[in-house]
Amino acid sequence: MLMRILTAVLRTIRNSRRLAIGLAILFVMVLIALLSPLIVKGIGGSTDPLELAAYERWLVPGPDHLLGTDQFGRDVLAMVVSALSVSLQIGAIAGVISTVVGVIVAFVAGYKGGWIDGILSTFTGILLVIPTFPLLIALSAYAKNVSLFQVGVMISIFAWPFAAKTIRAQVLSLRSRPYVDLARVSKARDLEIITTELLPNLLPFIGVGFASSALGAIFGLVGLEIIGLGPGGVIDLGQIIFNAINTGALTLGAWPMFVVPIVLLTLLFAALNMVNIGLEEVYNPRLRGVAGE
């Protein structure tokens, strides 16, 4: 089954230029995030961005400090690299949790159908129309000293319905296919049918759900940080933007504190959207025809 999945993934990447570009950008950003402890330690002498060696405050970008320093004399490049790692961790935590929950709900609702589908679909629909950001603000305001993982869990609570709705629609389509009926006639168990017949065909849609949930989590955390309600003890891209706005970094010549995090968030948004569009183009012939692939 693993070889079948890997073959399908490689074939999908070859069939979409947008997907390949998006994955390449994500790979570079993830690689930087994985190497962030080494990069940060090499620049500031500590793996903790809050304990970086202090230099002169508000240094402009130069050979010694490529992105300058902040109001405490900390190297901005080291902080940005560490912040990128934190933002990607939040996206990964929320994306994995919301995708797993969404997949379970989608398969139970779509495959079983009947009253089970009715109850789960109604609950999913209710969560989809609830304005999530105000609830995140309320949770963050009352939940003091939350950890990075806890923030990811809070965000994933509101992120899974989109994945569940997308995947459920495909399960409803696939469960009546001849090969699924053949598996039922062969007295295969429901779990076996789901894992061997349905799941491999739904991997692209699961990928879309994960990318959307991860992107929503990253930008949700940025929104919380900009209004000062993010988790304490860590620095993500949103907090650097918040500090840049509060300290007037642009007027002091420390423009990288504001510009670089926004550029990274834009690249991340573009990459994840190219992944989504690429998967849609490969598995939606009508869209592929419009896009001219």
N, C-alpha and C positions, 0 to 999 in steps of 0.2 A: 504493500500500500504506500509505503514511504517513497519508493522509486516512482510510483505512479504520480504522486503529488509533486515531486521534484521535476519530473518530466513536464507536467502541466504548467508549472511555474515558469520554467525556462522557455517553453513554447509561447506562453503569454507575453513574456518580456520581449521576445524576438518579433512579435507581431505588432508592437506599439512603440513608436519612437518616443512619444510623450511619457509612457510608463517607464521606459529605460532612463530617460533624463531625470524624471522625478526620483527614481530609486537611486540614481547616481548622486544626486544632491543630498538625499537623505543619508546615504552611506558615508559621505564625507563629513556631514554634521555629526553623525553617530560616532565616527572614528575620533573626531576632535573631542567629543564628550567622554569617550572611554579613556582617552589619553590626558584628560583634563588634570588629574592629580599631578602627573609628571610635568605638564606644561606650567601649571600654577606654581609648583614648588620651584621649578627652574627660574621663574620670573620673580616671585615674591618671597621665596624661602620658606613657605608653608603651604600645605595642601588645603588649609582652611582659608577661604577668601576673606574672612573677618579678622584673621590674624596675620595678614600680609605685612611684610616689612614696610615701614613708613618712609616715604621720601618727601621732597618738598611738595606742598599742596598746589593743586591747580597747574601742574606742569603741562605745557602744550605738547602735542605729539612730536616726537623726535626720535633719534637713533636709540637712545637709552630706554625710552618708554614710547612704544609705537603708537599707543592711543592716549598718552598722557597719564595724569594722576587725578584722583578725586579730591573731595574736601578734606579727607583724612590723610592724603598723601599715598594712597594705595594705588597700585598699578591697574589701570582700567582694563588693559588687555587680559590680565590674569583674572580679573573679576568677571569679564564678559565670557571667557572660556568656561569658568566654573558655573556661571549663571545659565549658559546654554545646556550644560549637563543636567542641572536641576530641572530646567523646563522640559527637557526630553524625558527625564525620569517621571515627572508628573504625567506627561502625555502617555508614556508606556504603562504606568500603573492604572490610570483611569481607562485607557484604551483596552487593556487586557481584561480588567474586571467587567467593564460594560459590554465588551464583545462576548465574553463567556456567558454572562447572564442573558444577553440578548439572543445568543445562539440557543441556549437551553429553552428559553421561553418560546422562541420561534419554532423550534422543532416539535416541542410538546403541543403547541397550539396548531401549527400547520399540519402535522402528521396525524394527530389524534382527531382534530376537528370536533364537531358537535358542541356541546355545552362548555367543554374545556376551552375550546377555541374562542367561544363567545366571551367567557369571563376574562381570559388573558388579553384578548384584543381590546376589550373595553377598558381594562386597567391600563394597558399600554397607551391607548388613545387619550386617556385622562392625563397621564404624565406628559404626553407630547404637547398638550395645550397649556400646561402650567408654565408661567414665566419663571425660568430656573435661576436667572442671575439674582433677582431680589432674594430668593430663598438662600442662595449661596452667601449673599451679604449677611443675612440674618444669622446663618449658621456660623460664619467666620467671626461675626461680632460677639457671639455668646460662647464660642468654643475657644478658650484661651490656651496658648502654648500647644497648638496642634502640630503634629509632626508632618513631614512630607508625605508619608504614606496615608495618614489620616485625611489630608487634603485631597489626595488622589481618590480615596474611597468616597468622600463627600461629593466630589464632582461626578464620579461614575454613577452615583445613585440616579442622577438626572440625565445621563448620557446613553444608557442602554436601550431606551425605547426606540430610537431611530434604527439601530441595528436590528432589533427584534422585528420591527415592521417590514424592513427591507427583505430580510431573510425569510420571514414567514410567507411573503407573497411568492417567493421562489419555491418554497417547500410545497405550497398548495399546487403549484404548476407541475412539480416533479413527481409528486406522490401518485399521480394517475398514469405515469409513463409505463409502457409495456414491461420494461426490465424490472420495475418495482413490483408490478403485479406478478411477474414470474418468480421473484424472490418470495413473495407471500405464498404463492402456490407451493413453492419448495419448502414451506414451513420454516422459513428463516425468522428469527426473532426480530422484534421491532428495533432493538438496539443494533443488531447486526445489519439490518437494512439501512438504518440511518448512517452508520459509520462507513459502510462499504459501498453503498449505492448513492446515497444522497449527499453526504458530506464532501466527497471529492469534487462533485459538480457545483458545489456552492462556495468553494474557496474564494473565488473572485469577489463574490458579494460579501463574504465575511471580511475580506481585505478592505473593501470599501467601508464597511461598518467600523472596522478598527481605525482606519485613517481618519474618518469623520469624528469619531469619539476622541481620539488623541488630539486632534486639532482643536476641537471644542474645549478640551480640558486645558490645553496650553494657553489659549486665549482667555479662558475663564479665569485662570490664575493671574494672568497679566492684568485683567480688569480689577481683580481683588487687590493686587499689589498697588496699582495706580491710585486707588482710593485709600490705601494704607491698611488693608485688612488681610494681608497675606500671612503665611506662617512665619514665626520668628526663628532666628538662628540660621537661616539660609538666605542666599542671594540668588534670585532668578532674574530673567531679563526684564520682567515687569518692575521689580524693585529698583533696578538700575535706572530705568526711565523715570520712576517716581522720585528718586534722589536727584536726578538731573533737573527735573521740573522744580522741585522744592528749593534747590540751591542756586538756581539761575545759571546752570553750567554753560548754556549757550552764550550768555553775555560775558562769561569769563574765559571764553576761548576753548572750553572743554567740550566741544561739540561731539566728540566720539561717544561720550556717555549717553547722549540722546540718540544720535544717528545710528550707531553700530547695532544696538539691540533692535531697533526698528527694522534695519536692513536684514538682520538674521531672522526676525519673525516673518518678514515678507518672503524671504527665501523658503522658509519652512512652510508657509501657507501655500506658496506656488508649487513646491515639491509635492506636498500631500494632495493638492488638487490635480496636479498632473497624473499622479498615481490613480486617483479616482476616475479621471476622464479617460486615461489609458485603459483601465479595466473595462469601463463602459464601452469604449470603442471596439475592444476585442470581442466582448460577449454580447454586444447589441449591434447586429448587422445594420439596422436602419441608421443609427448614429454614426457608424463607420462609413456608410455611404455619404452622409452629409459632410463629414469631416474630410472626406477624400483620401482616406487611408487605403 
